[in-house]
Amino acid sequence: MPKTLGEAAGLIKGADGSIWFSAEDNGAFGDASMRSISHISTTGAVTTYEVSSQEQYAEGLVLGSDGNMWFTTTDSIGRITPTGDISYFPVSSTDGFPDLQQGFLGSDGDLWFPLQEDQNGSGTLPKNVSLLRVDTAGDISKFPVFSNLPETDSETLGSAVLGHDGDLYFADSIYNGKTFTESGAIERIAPDGTAHKFALPAGAVAGAITLGPDDNIWASAVVDANAPTVPESVIKLTPGGTLTSYAVGPDSTDGFSGTNIVAGTSALWEAFDGNIIQISTAGKVVGRYKSGAAQAFVYPGTDGGVAFASGNYKNVPFAEPALEIQTVGTVSPAGALTTYYASSTSDILSFQWDGTGHLWLADSNDKTIAKATPLSETRIAGSSRYATSVAISQAAYPGTAPVVFVATGLNYPDALSAAPAAVKEGGPLLLTSPNSLPSDVAAEITRLKPSRIVIVGGTSAISAAVEQQLDTLASSESTPGTVDRIAGSNRYQTSDLVTDDAFGTSGATSAFVATGQNYPDALAASAAAGKLDAPVILVKGTASALDDATTQLLSTLGATSVDIAGGTTVVSSGVQSGLAALSGVTVTRFAGSTRYNTSELINKAVFSSAGTAYFATGTGFADALSGAALAGSAGDPLYVVKPTCVPSNVASDLDTYATSTVTLLGGTSALTPAVAELEHC
């Protein structure tokens, strides 16, 4: 369960494998007196330590070589032992107001902290930049890097990395609040404080740096919006001081190229917009992967690959759009992408793997820290809609099944009510062409050995020739059984007959009602109906009143709860009034602004948890027909989604349900790889 701990930042793995972080116990962000340091064990036990009785705050946690956690406060560097003993080492600032940044561990076991000093206390344009070296005893040495900047400029030391030579390398830039005033540099700081600056190519600034697997320093180039258009690039710095730039993408025209860069076992990984780019040590792009969002950031992975966080921009009144991080995942060295977490309502401040390999997330929006479950993706698909229905059947019933429902694969009305009926009877729904039974469908029926085969629809939907083929299968020694055809004079009567056949004896306290004039809403309801042991009954949605046949059927079933799938444009208010007038019946309507929203609303009402969720395209019916029987039999939700993306509310539901597997129904022409990557829309 998530731990509600206030606004948490900077998740760090401790020496014992537990997760450490600074947090705001209560109050608004920035309330310095409310800051604390906590650690959470791999089992979820939380221990909290107050930073100080004074109005201080704790940020920038870093694990020291001594096994203690070090952090920065308003005017000091703090040290906290694994048992919670806290010491403070004051930082002397003679040049103005101090602003301590994230610390880094040096090659000699000492810690280094960038110090920015603002002479007027505005907090926007630091005038002096230094590096503080802190040994394990807390003794502090100060090494100036840049001083007396012009009134309009500020020097910024960005990410840092320890080189193979034991020196510390920093990304360095000068910024005036709107643009970079000169090209950036990479700073090299020796353990004795000796500094050397390597200027980058014109117009480029090192957004982030890393030590590559080839022992060179690599930088992700951030491009000044006012500089000439230059290619997206990465920069290599050799131990001898040689700089080489490699173009890895199109020209940057929005002012920024790569967000940041990290090293894997044998390659570099860079984030660019919402993409994860894999780059060889020769400077060549060897892989591009979509994070599923507008902007991504990369972090060192646990297997030689890369971890990433990505999100989308949210409009903020009277301000620039704010980026909210909503997805966390990994890409393996071989290019396998795994999504661990995806939610449209989150803003992930930090994430970290603990000593047991579990991922922990700090969420700014709901102020919790939670353990995330990896979200894996599978796909069930065949070479045709008929082959896909066979593959779905095999996934649902690896052994035999007592019944098989057969419906046409060229139209939807007959099969819409058949899916929940198949769930009720304990068998799959297979599709056939109208005039000939596909050989793979025949083979699947033989494998299942059903005692009953149910044809749904009249001879105009499934011909007498197909019925004869099924009779031949049913009369064989390997597949003994009977063949029954359920067919009405129209789609609505067929729906009633199918429902009565499956539910007439046992009854059903719940039922879904959907239009028979289109398929999306009925498909969205089918799996949920299977979960509730309920039928889906088709009605003429544009009718002004409820028909007598549906009234009688609901009475026969003993239904006390009727759910309408879709808005008043598909199932009229007159039909709803007729349902509400039935004695002892409660009516609920699930209506979204789109078919995808309706699907999400139905599933949210029915499911509180789901280890697996199924996706089918909302622009076609074939895959979802058989898929609804699979999802319903498993008691899992089926979402109809767009062919190229996943509605953001669906991603949030998967987080709520602690879903670990998403199964896509149909091939890539039905659901593109972007859906597998949970790309939001």
N, C-alpha and C positions, 0 to 999 in steps of 0.2 A: 504494500500500500504506500502511496506517496506520503512523505513526511512534510507537514506544514511548518516551515521554519523561517518564514520571512524572506525578504529579498536576498538571495544567495548569489555569490560570485566566486569565480576562480576555483573550481573543483580541482583538487590536487591529491594524488595518491601518496599516502604516507609510507614510512618505512615498513609498517606492518601490513600494508595492503588495504587499509581502511581509507575512506574518502574524507579529506579535510576541506573546509571552506570557511570563508568569512560570511556572516549573515546579519541581517537586520531583524532583531527579535520582534519589534513592533514599530508602529509609526511609519512615516513616509520615508522614502529613499533619501539618503543624505542626512538623516537625523543622527548626528555623530555619536550622541550618548547612547544610542541603541545598538551599536555595533558589537559583535561578538565573534568568536571563533569556535567552530564545532567540528566534530568528526563523527562519521557514521560508519559503523562496522559493516562487514559483509552480510550480516544477518539483519541489518536495519536499526540496530541500537544507536541512539544519538546521545552524545555527551557535549555539553556546551560550556564554554568558558568566557566570562566577561573580559573584555579587553582591558578596561581601566575604569576607575571611578571618575576619572576626568573625562571631558568631552573629547574623546579620541575615537578613531575608527580604524579598522584593520582591513588592509587590502593587499593584493599582490603576493599571495602566499607562494613560497618556494621551499622545497625540501633541501636542507643543508647536508653537507657531507658527514655531519655529526649525528644524523638521524632526527634532528630537531626541525621544526617548521619555523621559517623566518617570514616576517611580514613587515609592511610599512604602515606607519600611522601618520598623524598630522605633522609631527615634527621629530619623529624618532624611528628607529628600526627595532622591531620587536622579535623576540625569540620565545617559542613555546615548546616545551618538552612533550613527549608522548603522554605524560601523566598530567599535563595541564599547567605546569609551573611557567609563569610568564616573566620575562625580563625585558627592560627597555634600555636602549642605547641612544641618547639624544644626538640629533644632527645639528651641528652648529651652522647657522646661515648668517653671514655678515653682508650678503648681497641682496637681501630682500626676502620675500615670502617663499618658503621651500615647497616643492612639489615632487615627492618621491614617486618613482615609477616601479614597474615590475622588476624584481631582482632575477639574477642569473648565477648559476654555479660555475665557478672558474676551474681551471685545470689543477690548481694547487689546493682545492678544497675550500677556498675563500669564496664569499659571495660578492657580487657586483650589483650596485643599484644606480641607475641614472637619476640625477638630481637636477631638476629645472627650477630656477629661481626667478620669480617675477618681482621686479623692482617696485611696481606700483600696486601690487596686490589684486590686479584685475583678473588674474587666472587665465588670461587668454594668450598673452604673448611673452613667454619667458625670455629673459635677456641673457642669462648665463646658464650654461649646461656643463655639468661635471659628472664624473663617475666616482662613486664611493665604493671602496673595497672594505669588506667587513670579514674579519677572521672569526673562528668559532668561539673565541673568548669575547667577542663584541667590540674589539678595537677597530676604529674607523679611520681610513685614510682617504683623502680627497684629491682627485686628479682633474684639473680643469680641461674641458674639451673645447668649449667655445665661450667667448665672453663679449660683453658690450655690443650686442647686436643692435642694428638700427631700431628706432622706435616702432617701425612698422613690421619688423620681421621676428620670427621665432625659430630657434633651432630645435629639431626633434630627433631624438635617438629612438629608432623603431626597434624591431625585433633583433635579438642577439643570438649568436651561436658560438660554441666553442670549436675552434679549428683544430686540425690534427697536430698543429705545432704547439698547442697549449695556449695560444693567444685567443682573446675574445674579439669577435667581429660584430659590429653594429651597423644597421642601416641608418644613414644620416641624411637629413633633408632640412632645408630652410624654407619656411612657409610664412605668408603674411596674412593668413586667415581666409584668403580667396584663391591664391595660386602659389605655386612654387616659384621663388624668385631667382633661383639658379639651379643648375643640375645637381643631383644628389651625389652621394659618395658612400663608400663602405669604409668604416673606421676600424682599424686594427689596434687593440689595446693589449700590450704585453702585461704579464703579472706584476712587473715593477711600475706600471703606469705609463710606460712609453707608448706614444700614439703615432699612428701613421694613417694618412687619408688617401684613398684611391678614388679619384673623380670618375664618375660615370659618363657615358656618352651624352651629348647635348640633348636636353629635353627629357632625360630619363631620371627617375628617382627610384631607389631600391625600396619597394613596398615591403618586402620581407626577404630574409636570407636564410640559408640552410647549409649544412655541411653535406655535400653530395657523397654518394657511395664511391666516387673516384677520389675522395679526399680534397676536392676543390670546393671553394665557396661559391654557391649559386644564389642569384638574386632574381626575384620577380620584379619586372620593370613596371612602375607606375608612371604614366605619361601625363605631363602637364597639359591641361585643357587648352592653354594658350600657346602651346608649342606647336611646331609643324606636325602634321599627321605622320606618325611613325608606326612601323609594324609592332604588333604585340610580340614581346620578346622576353627572353631570359638572358641573364648575364653571368658568365663564369669568371671567377677570380682564382688564378693559380697561386700556389705557395710562393712563387717567384714574383708575384705582383702583376701578371699579365691579365688584362681584361679582354674578354671576347663576348660579343653579343650575338644571339641566335634568334632569328625570327621564327615564331612558332604559330602565327595566326595572321588574320587579316589586319588591316590598318585600324588603329584605335581612333575613333572620332568623338568619343564621349568623354575624353579626358582621363580615362583610366584603362589600364590593361589588366594584367594578372592581379588578383587580390592578394594571394600569398603563395608560398612554395614550401614544400617539405621533401625530405628524401626517403625513398624506400630502400629495399635491399639492393636493387640493381638499377633503379631509375629515379627520376625526379617527378614530383606530382605538383601541378599548379592549378589553382582555381581561377577561372576566367568567366565572369558573369555567372551563369548557372551551370557551367560545364566543369568537369574534372579532366585535366589534360595530363597524360602520361608522356614524359619526355626522356629519351635516352641520354646517356652521358656524352653522346656525340652531338647533342642539341637538336635531335630529330623527334618529332611527334610520333609516338607509336600507339596512342590510344586516346579517344575522346569519349567521355561518358556524361550523360545528363543527370543532374542531381534532382530534377523534378521541380525546380524553383527558379526565381529570377537571379539570385545571387548566391554564390557558394564560397566556403572557406575550407581549406584542407588542413589536416593535422596528422602527425605521425600515426601510422597504423600499428596494430599489434602483431601482424603477420608478414611484415615487409611490404605491405600495400599502403593504403591511405585511408584515414577516416575523414569524413566531411560533414559540415553543417551547412544547411542552405535555408533560404527563406524568401519571402516576398515583401514588397514595399506596401506599407499601409498609409493611407492619406491621414494627415494630421492637420487640424484647423490652424490656419495662420502660421504654418511652418512647413519645412521641407518634408517629403514623405519619409517615414521611419521604417527601417528594415527590421522585420521580426523573423527570428530564426525558428523554423518550424519542423525541419527534417534533419535527422542524423543518420548517417549510414557509413558503409565502408566499400572500398573497391580493392579486391585482391590483386596480387601481382599479375595473375592471369586474366584480370579484367572482369571477375564476377562481382556484380554490384549487389549489396545487401542493405536493405532499409531497416534500421533498428527502431525508428520512431518517426511518426508523421502526424501532425495535428495542425489544423488551421487556426486553433485558438491559443497556441502556445507562443512564447518568446524565450527560446533557450539561451540563457546567459553563458552557460558553461556545461561541459560534459567530460566524463572521465571513466576509464575502466578501473575497477578495483582489483585486488590481488587474486580474485577467483575468476576474473575474466568477464564479470558482469558490468554493463554500462549503466552509469548514473547520470541523471540530467537535473540541472537547476533551471526551473521555469520561473521567469520573471512575472508572468501574468497571474498565475495562481499561487505564487510564492511557495512552491513545493520543491522537494528533491525526491526523485522517484527512480526506481530501477527499471530499465527499459528491456523489452523482449525483442530479439531480432525478428524481423518480418521477412519471411522467405516467400518466394513466388514460384508457383508451378503453373503449367498450362496443359489443358486437355484439348487435343485437337486432332482431327483426321483430315484426310485429303478432300472430303466433301462433307456436307451437313449430315449425310447418312453415316459416314464413317465416324464423324464426331459423336453422334448419338451412341454408336457402338462403344467408343472409347469412354464416354461418360458412364455407360452401363457397366463396363468392366471395372471402372473405379468404384462404383457404388455397390456392385455385387460380384466380388471376385469368385464367389462360389456359385451356387444355384439360386433360383428365385421361384416362388410359387406361381407368379403371374407375370405376364409381359403385356404392356399396353402398346399398341401400334397405331400411329397416326400419320397422316400425310405430311411430308416435309415441304410441300409447296404452298401451304396456306396454314393459317394459325387458328381459326375459331374452334375446331373440334378438339385440338390438343390443349387449349387453355384450361379447361376443366379437368382434363385427363391427368395433368401432373400431380395435383393434390390427391386425386383418386388413386394413382399409382403408389404414392407414398402410403396412403391408407391400407392398400392391399399388399404392400411389401414387395413391389417389383419396379423395374425401370420403364421408361417411356422411350420406345425406339421409333425412328422415322423411316418412312418408305416412300418411294416414288409411287405415283398413282397406279401405274399399269404393270410394274414389275418389282418384285422384292429384291433389293440389292443382295448380292451374294454374301457380303460381310455381315449384313443384318440377319440373313438366314443362318449363318454360322454362329452368330451370337445367341440366337434363340436356341439352337441345338445345344450350345454350351450351357445355357441356363437351365435347361430341362424343366420348363414351367408346366404345371398341370392345367393352366388356363392361359389362352391367348385372347386378348380383348382388342378387337378392331373398333376404332373410334371414328364414326362418320359413315355416310352412305356410299354407294357404289360410284358416285361422281367424285368422291374424294379418294377412296381406295377401291379399286375395281374388283370385280368378281374373280379375275385372273389372279390377283394377289391373294385373295381369300382362299383360292384353291391351293396356291403354293403353301399357305399357312396350314391348311387342312392336311396337306401331305406331310408337313413337318410334325404336326400334332399326332398323326396316326403312325409315325415311325416308332420303332422299338426304342430308339435312343431319346425320343422326345414325346412320350405318351401324354396326351392331354386333350382338351377340347378347345374349340375356337368359337367365340361369341362375337357378334357384331352389335354395337350399340349405335343406333342412328335414329334421329328424329327428322321431322319434316323441314326443320331449319336449324341454324346453329344454337338457338336458344333452347329448343326442345332437346337437342342432343346434349347440351350442357346439363339440363335437368335430369335426363335419363342417366348420364354418367354419374352425376352426384347421387342420385337415388340408388344406383347399383352399388356404389361403394359405401355410402353413409346411411342408406335407408334403414338398415337393420339396427345398427348401433346408435344412430342419431348423431347430432352434432350441436353442441351448445353455442358454438361460434360459427360464423360464416362470413366470407367476403363476397361482396357484390361488385362487379366491374362491367364496363361496357363490352359488348361483343362486336362493336364496330371498329375497334382498333385493339392492338395487342399490348402496348407498354405497361399500362396500369395493372392488367390481369397478370402479366408476367411478374411484375414487382410483388404482387400479392401471393403468388403461387408458393414460393418457398416458405414465406411466413405462415401461410395456411397449413403447409405440411407440419411446421413446428407446433401449431395449435391444434392439430388433428381436425382441421376445418376444411370445408369445400370452398371452391371459387365458383360462384354462380354468375352466368352471363345474363345481362338484361339489355334491352334496347334502350341505351342511355338517353337518347333524345326524346323518348316518350314523355308525355305530360303526366303520366301516372304509373304506379306499379301494376304490373300485369297479374292476372289471377293465378297463373301457373306458378310464378315465383312465390306468391303469397301462400299457396297451398304447400309448396315444397318446404318452405321455412317452417310452417306449422308441423308438417310430418317429421322434420328433423328435430323439432323441439328447440330451435335456436332462440337464445335469449340475448345474444349480442351479434349485431351485424355491422361490419366495417365496410364502408364504401371506399373503393380505390379510385381516386381522381376527383377533379373539381366538377362544378356544375355544368361546364361545357361538355363533359363526357357522360356524366350521370346527373340527370336534371334534378332540380329542387323538388319537382313533383314526385319523382321516384323516391327521393329521400323522405318526403312527407308521408308517402304510402308506407314506407318501412317503419317510420316512427309511430304510425297509427296502429301497428300490430300490437296486440296485447302482450305485455311482458317483455318487449324487445327494446334494447338500448341501441341507438344508432350513433356511430362515430364516422366522420368523414376524414380521410387523409388526402389532402390536396396540396401539392406544391406548385410553384410557378412553372415548373417543367416536369417532364416525365422522370427526370433524374432526381429532382427534389421529392417527388411523390414516393419514389422507391426508397429514398433515405428516410423519409418520415415513417413509412410503414415498418421498416426494419427497426428503427429506433424505438417504436412503440412495442414491438414484440420481443426484441432481444436485449438482454442485459449483459451478456457475455458471449463470446464466440471465438474458439481457437482458430477456426478457419472461416474465411469469407469468400464468396464466389462472385466473380464479375462476368457479366455478359453484355454485349453491345446493346444499346437502346435503339439502334437504327435498323435492326433486323430481329427476327423472332426465332429462327431455327435453333441456334445453340442454346438459347435460354429455355426452350420448351423441354428438352431432355435435362438441361442443367437444373431446372426448378425441381424435378423429381429427385435428383442427386442431393441438392442442398436441403430440400425438405426432409429426405430420409435421414440425413446427417444431423438435422436440427440446427443448421447454420443459415445465415442470411445470404440472399442472392441480390446483388445490386445491379441494376441496369446503369451503365456508364457510357460516356462518350467514347468513340473509337480511339481517340488520341489523348485522353486525359481523364483524371479522376476528380469529381467534384470535391472541393475542399472539406465540406461537411462530412463526406464519407470517410476521408482520412482521419478526421477527428473521432468518428465513431469507432474506427478500428483501434485507436488508442484506448478509448473508454472500454472496449470489449476485451482488451489485452489480446488482440488477435496476433497470432504468430505466423499464419500462412494465408496467402491470398492465392486463390486458384482462378486462372483465367480460362474461360470457356470459348473455344474457337481459335482459329489461327491468327496470324499477324495481320491479315486483311480485315479481320473483324475487330481485333483489339491490338493496336500497335505496341511496339516495345515501350513506348512512353507510358502506357498504362501499367506495364509491369514495373516501371520505375516510379510509380505513384506520382507522376507529374500532375500537379494540381491545375484546376481550372474553375 
